[in-house]
Amino acid sequence: MSPMPSTATFQEAQGLFLVASVFGLFMLMASWNVCWLFYVVLILYIAALIALVWIFRFPNPNPNNTGAPMLVSPCSGIVDRLDYDAASGRFLVTMHVRWIDQQHQYWPIGGIVQGVDRTAEGTHVSIRAEGGETVTVAWKPTFGARIDAVPGMPIKAGDHAGMLKIGGRVVIGISRVHYNLLVKPGDVVAAFETEIATPFSARKPADQDLRA
């Protein structure tokens, strides 16, 4: 049985939770003398608090223990696009993290953080994987994100990387030479549970996909 998820609402969204609580209490007091309006506001207030707890929940990931090295999804959401960059020979897998998906992010593979580029669009991290290849992860939040990464930092697959603040997109870049892609647009992925790709070195030659 998988463990029940806990919540990190107070750690990750203290300001948002405080504003929602104060505003909700103010609206309840303002509508006190109008019975029907008071109950409408009360229902909306409770629903808003439940939504905050749900959005910022901190689930305990259930890793897919296959015994073989793999590259797992850094987020929960839906595979939105699959592109191929001929210049770099890399697949770019774009995943859409909806507001209803859990917002916490994880490292998809173990290795060393090579570089971190923070821009107005988001945070781009390059990872020197344990197998020697480079894997990139770009977080492009809708409203904001906190990604804990500094060059030279060692990471393990499944370690907590940070979180998005209510949705966004995550783009993972992997080498066509090193990885066999396992997902396609429309697939639903779960953080640290869904395999995005498998290294060719971890598969039998007969099982490897022959790509032109």
C-alpha positions in Angstrom: 0.0 0.0 0.0 1.4 3.4 -1.0 1.8 6.0 1.8 -0.8 8.7 2.2 0.4 12.1 0.8 1.2 14.9 3.2 1.0 18.6 2.5 3.6 21.3 2.4 1.2 24.1 2.1 2.6 26.1 5.0 6.2 25.6 3.9 5.7 26.5 0.3 2.8 28.9 0.2 2.7 30.7 3.5 1.8 34.1 1.9 -0.9 32.7 -0.4 -2.5 30.7 2.4 -2.4 33.7 4.8 -4.0 36.0 2.2 -6.7 33.5 1.4 -7.5 33.0 5.0 -7.7 36.7 6.0 -9.7 37.5 2.9 -12.1 34.7 3.5 -12.6 35.7 7.1 -13.2 39.3 6.1 -15.9 38.2 3.6 -17.6 36.0 6.2 -17.8 38.9 8.6 -19.1 41.2 5.8 -21.8 38.8 4.8 -22.9 37.9 8.4 -26.2 39.7 8.3 -27.3 38.2 4.9 -28.0 34.5 5.7 -27.8 33.1 2.1 -24.8 35.1 1.2 -23.0 34.1 4.4 -23.4 30.4 3.5 -22.3 30.9 -0.1 -19.1 32.7 1.1 -18.5 30.0 3.7 -18.7 27.2 1.1 -16.4 29.1 -1.3 -14.0 29.8 1.6 -13.8 26.1 2.6 -13.4 25.1 -1.1 -10.6 27.6 -1.5 -8.7 26.2 1.5 -9.2 22.6 0.3 -7.9 23.6 -3.2 -4.8 25.2 -1.7 -4.0 22.1 0.4 -4.6 19.9 -2.7 -2.5 22.0 -5.1 0.5 22.3 -2.7 0.3 18.7 -1.4 3.6 16.9 -1.0 3.0 13.3 -2.0 5.5 10.6 -1.3 6.5 9.3 -4.7 6.3 5.6 -5.4 9.4 4.9 -7.6 9.2 2.4 -10.4 11.7 -0.1 -9.1 12.7 -2.0 -12.1 16.3 -2.6 -11.0 17.6 -0.9 -14.2 18.8 2.6 -14.7 16.1 4.9 -16.1 15.1 8.4 -16.6 11.9 9.3 -14.8 9.5 12.1 -15.0 10.5 15.2 -12.9 6.8 16.2 -12.6 3.2 15.1 -12.7 1.1 16.2 -15.7 0.5 15.4 -19.4 3.1 15.1 -22.2 2.2 18.1 -24.3 4.8 18.0 -27.1 7.6 15.9 -28.4 10.2 17.6 -30.6 13.5 16.7 -32.1 16.4 19.1 -32.3 18.5 17.9 -35.3 21.3 20.4 -34.5 22.0 18.9 -31.0 20.5 15.4 -31.7 18.2 15.7 -28.7 14.6 14.8 -28.0 12.7 17.6 -26.2 9.8 16.3 -24.1 7.4 19.0 -23.0 5.1 18.2 -20.1 2.2 20.3 -19.0 1.7 20.6 -15.3 -1.9 21.6 -14.7 -3.1 23.4 -11.5 -4.8 20.2 -10.4 -1.5 18.3 -10.6 0.9 18.1 -7.6 3.3 21.0 -8.0 6.5 19.5 -6.4 9.3 18.7 -8.8 12.0 16.0 -8.7 15.3 15.3 -10.3 14.8 12.8 -13.1 18.2 11.2 -12.9 21.3 11.1 -10.7 24.5 13.0 -11.5 26.1 16.4 -11.1 24.5 19.8 -11.8 26.6 21.3 -14.6 24.9 24.6 -15.1 21.9 26.7 -14.0 20.4 29.5 -16.1 17.6 31.5 -14.5 15.7 33.8 -16.7 12.3 35.5 -16.8 10.9 32.5 -18.7 12.1 30.0 -16.0 15.0 27.9 -14.8 17.1 25.8 -17.1 19.4 23.1 -15.5 21.9 20.9 -17.3 22.9 17.6 -15.5 25.9 15.5 -16.1 24.3 12.1 -15.6 26.0 9.2 -13.9 26.4 7.5 -17.3 28.3 10.5 -18.6 25.7 12.0 -20.9 24.1 15.4 -20.4 20.4 15.7 -19.6 18.6 19.1 -19.5 15.5 20.1 -17.5 13.8 23.5 -18.1 11.0 24.6 -15.7 8.7 27.2 -17.3 6.2 28.2 -14.6 2.9 30.0 -15.1 3.3 32.2 -12.1 6.6 31.3 -10.4 8.9 28.5 -9.3 11.5 27.6 -6.8 14.2 25.2 -8.1 17.0 24.5 -5.7 20.1 24.0 -7.9 23.7 25.3 -8.0 26.5 24.2 -10.3 28.5 21.3 -8.9 25.7 20.0 -6.7 25.4 16.2 -6.6 21.8 15.0 -7.1 20.0 11.6 -7.0 17.1 10.5 -9.0 13.9 11.3 -7.1 15.5 14.0 -4.9 13.2 16.9 -4.4 14.2 19.7 -6.8 11.6 22.4 -5.9 8.2 23.3 -7.0 6.0 25.2 -9.5 3.5 27.7 -8.2 0.2 26.7 -9.8 1.1 25.1 -13.1 3.5 25.5 -16.0 5.6 23.4 -18.3 8.6 21.2 -17.8 10.9 20.4 -20.8 13.4 17.6 -20.5 16.1 17.2 -23.1 17.8 13.8 -23.7 20.2 12.6 -26.3 18.8 10.4 -29.1 22.1 8.4 -29.1 21.9 7.5 -25.4 18.2 7.1 -24.7 15.2 5.2 -26.0 12.1 7.4 -25.6 9.1 5.7 -23.9 6.5 8.4 -23.9 4.4 10.2 -26.5 2.1 13.3 -26.6 -1.1 12.7 -24.6 0.5 10.4 -22.0 -0.2 11.1 -18.4 3.0 11.1 -16.3 3.5 10.9 -12.5 6.5 12.4 -10.8 9.3 9.9 -10.1 7.0 7.0 -11.2 6.7 7.3 -15.0 9.7 6.3 -17.1 10.4 8.9 -19.7 13.3 7.0 -21.3 15.7 4.1 -20.8 19.4 4.2 -21.6 20.3 2.0 -24.5 23.2 0.6 -22.4 20.6 -0.8 -20.0 18.8 -2.7 -22.6 19.5 -5.8 -24.6 20.6 -5.2 -28.2 17.6 -7.1 -29.5 15.3 -4.8 -27.6 16.8 -1.5 -28.7 14.8 0.6 -31.2 16.5 1.0 -34.5 16.1 4.7 -35.4 17.0 5.9 -38.8 
